[in-house]
Amino acid sequence: MSVSPFDHPLLSALTGDEEVAACFSVEADLAEMLAFERALAEAEAEEGLVPAEAAAAIASAAAQFSPDMEALRAGVRQDGVVVPALVRQLRHAVGPRHGEFVHFGATSQDVIDTSLALRLGRVSTILSRRLERLIAALDALNARDGEIETMAHTRMQAAIPVPASRKIRSWRDPLHRDRQRLARVEEEIGVLTFGGAAGTLEKLGDAAGPVTHRLAQALGLHALPRPRHSERDGVTAFASWLSLTTGSLGKMGQDIALAAQSEVGEVKLASGGGSSAMPHKVNPVGAETLIALARFNATLVSGMHQSLVHENERSGAAWTLEWMVLPQMAVATGAAMLTAERLLDGLSFNARGARA
């Protein structure tokens, strides 16, 4: 049994997205945490903070590391985060000679937030690619059906005839702007988090800056003058973008659902959902799913804005809320894009004379 529709055996057919969800799996998270620890040791060795043979031992152990998942789970229950238990296991794997150099100068949030940044980068790449396909599909629909006359509606009442391109562009143009917004948001999420216990990297001394830049370069992230442990505006901007984008798709879904009504018949769906009681029906399932996912994200984005409120230098409560909300929003957005692709693939506008 699953309490989430995103991985439910049945409901995930509507709301799931395995490709995006994989970026939030425990395997993906631990892999990036280990990548951080390996890159950290190597950067510190290059600056003379840890022995080169220690960095090599850490890299070797991380590459072969097989975690005790039950022990990690127990660690999370006790510590609220997985890193202390993970570091203990990794130090044991490295061995007593070099184990003390694992995680040197870092704190749990450095590991967790950097892992998130790396995985959100992959999510962004996936969603950007799908946005491109959706925009291209709408351009193709406009080229084929844009001149067909359809009825404009204002406040749910018939207004004046307009070409279908009027409606299609109101679906396409927001997605184009969403694509432009994503480029700016990517700069906010693609950052290294590295500050040590309270953001001062006090254990690294004068080597703090050079190690930070080496670490950022190794991981493909931007180095910051100082960490943003309690400044969550970047990741919240990404969540806001997710809600904006599903909102754009939800508007398209709402229009299509209305235009596909039997008594309106302005668009034709290649396929639709059947009814157990009324066999004549072709329900606009895809369009309805876009509406539901848009409303879902619009609801959850308020939770991400709540997670902005960190007390002092770190909040366990606000941080945990972020973990609960953001993955669902990302998967909902991915599912909406896949649904929109399928919906547009079978959508056509009906010429007025061809309508029933």
KAZI-V596324 format. One record per residue. N is the residue number from 1. PSI is psi in whole degrees, -180 to 180 (NA if undefined). OMEGA is omega in radians with two decimals (999 if undefined). Layout:
n & psi & omega
N & PSI & OMEGA
N & PSI & OMEGA
This chain:
n & psi & omega
1 & 143 & 3.11
2 & 139 & 3.10
3 & -5 & -3.12
4 & 131 & 3.08
5 & -14 & -3.07
6 & -24 & 3.06
7 & 16 & 3.09
8 & 140 & -3.11
9 & -29 & -3.11
10 & -53 & -3.04
11 & -23 & 3.13
12 & -16 & 3.04
13 & -27 & 3.08
14 & -43 & -2.91
15 & -5 & -3.04
16 & 160 & 3.07
17 & 98 & -3.03
18 & -35 & -3.09
19 & -46 & 3.11
20 & -43 & -3.12
21 & -32 & 3.14
22 & -27 & 3.12
23 & -16 & 3.13
24 & 10 & 3.13
25 & 159 & 3.11
26 & -33 & 3.11
27 & -45 & 3.13
28 & -40 & -3.13
29 & -49 & -3.12
30 & -36 & 3.13
31 & -41 & -3.14
32 & -31 & 3.04
33 & -42 & 3.11
34 & -35 & 3.08
35 & -38 & 3.08
36 & -49 & -3.09
37 & -40 & 3.12
38 & -49 & -3.12
39 & -35 & 3.11
40 & -48 & -3.13
41 & -41 & -3.13
42 & -41 & 3.11
43 & -40 & 3.14
44 & -32 & 3.08
45 & -40 & 3.13
46 & -25 & 3.10
47 & 7 & 3.05
48 & 16 & -3.13
49 & -28 & 3.08
50 & 153 & 3.13
51 & 146 & 3.14
52 & -38 & 3.14
53 & -28 & 3.06
54 & -43 & 3.11
55 & -41 & 3.12
56 & -39 & 3.12
57 & -40 & 3.12
58 & -43 & 3.13
59 & -42 & -3.14
60 & -44 & -3.14
61 & -39 & -3.14
62 & -37 & -3.13
63 & -29 & -3.09
64 & 6 & -2.95
65 & 133 & 3.06
66 & 105 & -3.00
67 & 153 & 2.96
68 & 100 & -3.00
69 & -35 & 3.13
70 & -38 & 3.10
71 & -37 & 3.09
72 & -42 & 3.12
73 & -43 & 3.10
74 & -36 & 3.10
75 & -40 & 3.10
76 & -42 & 3.12
77 & -38 & -3.11
78 & -45 & -2.97
79 & -15 & -3.10
80 & -13 & 3.09
81 & 161 & -3.05
82 & -18 & -2.92
83 & -45 & 3.13
84 & -45 & 3.12
85 & -39 & 3.12
86 & -43 & -3.14
87 & -40 & 3.10
88 & -44 & 3.14
89 & -41 & -3.13
90 & -39 & 3.09
91 & -39 & 3.10
92 & -40 & 3.14
93 & -36 & 3.13
94 & -36 & 3.12
95 & 162 & -3.01
96 & -27 & -3.08
97 & -40 & -3.05
98 & -3 & -3.05
99 & -31 & -3.11
100 & -19 & -3.09
101 & -7 & 3.06
102 & 131 & 3.01
103 & 20 & -3.03
104 & 123 & 3.08
105 & -6 & -3.08
106 & 171 & 3.04
107 & 168 & -3.08
108 & -42 & -3.07
109 & -31 & 3.07
110 & -45 & -3.09
111 & -47 & -3.05
112 & -46 & -3.10
113 & -33 & 3.08
114 & -40 & 3.03
115 & -44 & 3.13
116 & -43 & -3.13
117 & -43 & 3.14
118 & -40 & -3.11
119 & -35 & 3.07
120 & -29 & 3.04
121 & -41 & 3.10
122 & -41 & 3.09
123 & -45 & -3.14
124 & -42 & 3.13
125 & -43 & 3.12
126 & -50 & -3.08
127 & -36 & 3.10
128 & -42 & 3.12
129 & -41 & 3.13
130 & -36 & 3.07
131 & -43 & 3.12
132 & -44 & -3.13
133 & -40 & 3.13
134 & -43 & 3.12
135 & -42 & 3.11
136 & -39 & 3.13
137 & -39 & 3.11
138 & -36 & 3.05
139 & -41 & 3.12
140 & -41 & 3.09
141 & -40 & 3.13
142 & -40 & 3.13
143 & -35 & -3.10
144 & -45 & -2.97
145 & 1 & -2.99
146 & -28 & -3.10
147 & -6 & 3.12
148 & 134 & -3.12
149 & 133 & 3.09
150 & 171 & -3.08
151 & 128 & 2.99
152 & 147 & 3.10
153 & 129 & 3.02
154 & 130 & -3.10
155 & 40 & 3.07
156 & 13 & 3.12
157 & 147 & 3.12
158 & 135 & -3.12
159 & -94 & 3.12
160 & 157 & 3.08
161 & 141 & 3.09
162 & 158 & 3.05
163 & 152 & 3.13
164 & -26 & 3.13
165 & -27 & 3.10
166 & -42 & 3.13
167 & -43 & -3.07
168 & -41 & -3.13
169 & -27 & 3.08
170 & -14 & 3.02
171 & -39 & -3.05
172 & -46 & -3.00
173 & -41 & 3.06
174 & -35 & 3.11
175 & -37 & 3.06
176 & -43 & 3.11
177 & -36 & 3.08
178 & -39 & 3.10
179 & -41 & 3.11
180 & -40 & 3.12
181 & -37 & -3.09
182 & -38 & 3.13
183 & -37 & 3.13
184 & -40 & -3.13
185 & -34 & 3.14
186 & -33 & 3.11
187 & -28 & -3.12
188 & -28 & -3.10
189 & -22 & -3.07
190 & 51 & -3.05
191 & 148 & 3.04
192 & 135 & 2.97
193 & 116 & -3.11
194 & 105 & -3.09
195 & -6 & -3.08
196 & -167 & -2.95
197 & -49 & -3.10
198 & 25 & 3.03
199 & 11 & -3.07
200 & -7 & -3.11
201 & 42 & -3.02
202 & -27 & -3.11
203 & -17 & -3.06
204 & -14 & 3.11
205 & -135 & -3.09
206 & -14 & 3.14
207 & -2 & -3.07
208 & -49 & -3.12
209 & -52 & 3.12
210 & -41 & 3.12
211 & -43 & 3.13
212 & -46 & -3.12
213 & -40 & 3.09
214 & -42 & -3.12
215 & -45 & 3.12
216 & -43 & 3.14
217 & -42 & -3.13
218 & -34 & -3.09
219 & -6 & -3.14
220 & 32 & -3.13
221 & 166 & 3.10
222 & 136 & 3.03
223 & 143 & 3.13
224 & 153 & 3.08
225 & -30 & 3.09
226 & 155 & -3.09
227 & 160 & -3.14
228 & 48 & -3.07
229 & -47 & -3.06
230 & 10 & 3.13
231 & 100 & -2.96
232 & 17 & -3.08
233 & -31 & -3.14
234 & -52 & -3.12
235 & -30 & 3.09
236 & -33 & 3.04
237 & -37 & 3.09
238 & -43 & 3.10
239 & -40 & 3.10
240 & -39 & 3.10
241 & -41 & 3.11
242 & -44 & 3.14
243 & -41 & 3.09
244 & -43 & -3.07
245 & -44 & 3.08
246 & -31 & 3.04
247 & -41 & 3.08
248 & -43 & 3.13
249 & -34 & 3.09
250 & -37 & 3.07
251 & -42 & 3.09
252 & -45 & 3.13
253 & -40 & 3.14
254 & -43 & 3.11
255 & -44 & -3.10
256 & -41 & 3.12
257 & -41 & 3.12
258 & -43 & -3.11
259 & -23 & -3.11
260 & -2 & 3.12
261 & 144 & -3.07
262 & -42 & -3.08
263 & -5 & 3.10
264 & -59 & 3.00
265 & 33 & -3.12
266 & -21 & 3.06
267 & 157 & 3.10
268 & 133 & 3.08
269 & 134 & -3.12
270 & -32 & 3.11
271 & 161 & 3.13
272 & 180 & -3.11
273 & 144 & 3.10
274 & 172 & 3.13
275 & 141 & 3.11
276 & -18 & -3.07
277 & -23 & -3.05
278 & 89 & -3.02
279 & -16 & -3.12
280 & -12 & -3.01
281 & 147 & 2.97
282 & 91 & -3.04
283 & 138 & -3.11
284 & 68 & -3.00
285 & -45 & -3.12
286 & -45 & 3.13
287 & -42 & 3.12
288 & -37 & 3.12
289 & -40 & 3.10
290 & -41 & 3.13
291 & -46 & -3.11
292 & -43 & -3.12
293 & -35 & 3.07
294 & -44 & -3.13
295 & -34 & 3.09
296 & -51 & -3.13
297 & -36 & 3.10
298 & -31 & 3.08
299 & -45 & -3.06
300 & -27 & -3.07
301 & -26 & 3.07
302 & -33 & 3.07
303 & -38 & 3.09
304 & -35 & 3.08
305 & -31 & 3.01
306 & -35 & -3.10
307 & -7 & 3.03
308 & -23 & -2.98
309 & 87 & 3.05
310 & 134 & 3.04
311 & 132 & 3.08
312 & -130 & -3.00
313 & -11 & 3.09
314 & 139 & 3.09
315 & 120 & 3.06
316 & -37 & -3.09
317 & -50 & -3.11
318 & -38 & 3.13
319 & -45 & 3.12
320 & -40 & 3.10
321 & -42 & 3.11
322 & -44 & 3.14
323 & -33 & -3.10
324 & -34 & -2.96
325 & -49 & -2.94
326 & -46 & -3.13
327 & -39 & 3.13
328 & -40 & 3.13
329 & -40 & -3.14
330 & -44 & 3.14
331 & -39 & 3.10
332 & -40 & 3.14
333 & -44 & 3.09
334 & -43 & 3.12
335 & -39 & 3.13
336 & -41 & 3.14
337 & -43 & 3.09
338 & -42 & 3.11
339 & -43 & 3.14
340 & -39 & 3.10
341 & -47 & -3.14
342 & -39 & -3.12
343 & -46 & -3.11
344 & -29 & -3.12
345 & -28 & -3.11
346 & 19 & -3.06
347 & 138 & 3.02
348 & 150 & 3.07
349 & 142 & 3.12
350 & 133 & 3.01
351 & 148 & -3.00
352 & -37 & -3.13
353 & -17 & -3.10
354 & -3 & -3.08
355 & 147 & 3.14
356 & NA & 999
